[in-house]
Amino acid sequence: MKDKPDKLLKYLPKDQVISVMGQDMCELDYTFLGFTEIYEHLAKIIPVQFTIIDFGCYLAPQSYYFRKHKGYIGVDTTKLRRFKFENTSHIAGTIQTFIQDILPACGSTNLDKTFAICSYVPDEEARRLVKESYKNIFVFYPFSEFTPLVRK
């Protein structure tokens, strides 16, 4: 059975697909663009008046789903080119740096109309900071360390 292309692929601008996915060290391919179904569903329930901050966005193909929202800010440590639409901006840095240094400098940010997404980010401290810093959030990581019960 052949792998099916990620359904988002057909909506992304072809020039960006070539430019972004053709980069050396790109970890996306036509069958996996990064858990995009979650973003598709979130885009349907988050009001378009909201700014989306996507922590751990990697190359941000999912920004397509938020192109009609007030804004999309992708935060990730990668220095690779990312997908971008008219309302998109990208920050190359850690989640911790963004929340502790960049966010406070943006004094005019309306957190009531900001929605933070932190999906599939393995850094537990980063997930904690997102949860503590935003009231409108989606934080998901499917694995946490299992500590077996020790009987005495």
ZIZI-V710987 format. One record per residue. RES is the residue in three letters. NEAR is the number of other ideal C-beta (glycine too) atoms within 8 Angstrom. Layout:
BEGIN
RES;NEAR
RES;NEAR
END
This chain:
BEGIN
MET;2
LYS;3
ASP;5
LYS;5
PRO;8
ASP;10
LYS;6
LEU;13
LEU;10
LYS;6
TYR;5
LEU;11
PRO;5
LYS;6
ASP;6
GLN;10
VAL;10
ILE;8
SER;9
VAL;15
MET;11
GLY;6
GLN;9
ASP;3
MET;5
CYS;10
GLU;4
LEU;11
ASP;5
TYR;6
THR;7
PHE;6
LEU;9
GLY;10
PHE;8
THR;13
GLU;6
ILE;10
TYR;13
GLU;10
HIS;8
LEU;12
ALA;10
LYS;6
ILE;5
ILE;12
PRO;5
VAL;7
GLN;6
PHE;12
THR;13
ILE;13
ILE;12
ASP;15
PHE;14
GLY;12
CYS;13
TYR;10
LEU;14
ALA;15
PRO;13
GLN;14
SER;16
TYR;11
TYR;11
PHE;14
ARG;11
LYS;5
HIS;14
LYS;8
GLY;9
TYR;15
ILE;12
GLY;13
VAL;13
ASP;13
THR;6
THR;8
LYS;4
LEU;9
ARG;6
ARG;14
PHE;12
LYS;8
PHE;9
GLU;4
ASN;10
THR;14
SER;7
HIS;12
ILE;10
ALA;7
GLY;8
THR;7
ILE;14
GLN;9
THR;9
PHE;14
ILE;11
GLN;8
ASP;8
ILE;10
LEU;10
PRO;7
ALA;6
CYS;7
GLY;5
SER;4
THR;8
ASN;7
LEU;8
ASP;6
LYS;9
THR;13
PHE;13
ALA;13
ILE;13
CYS;14
SER;13
TYR;9
VAL;11
PRO;6
ASP;7
GLU;7
GLU;7
ALA;14
ARG;12
ARG;8
LEU;12
VAL;15
LYS;9
GLU;5
SER;8
TYR;11
LYS;5
ASN;10
ILE;11
PHE;10
VAL;11
PHE;8
TYR;10
PRO;4
PHE;5
SER;5
GLU;4
PHE;4
THR;4
PRO;4
LEU;4
VAL;4
ARG;3
LYS;2
END
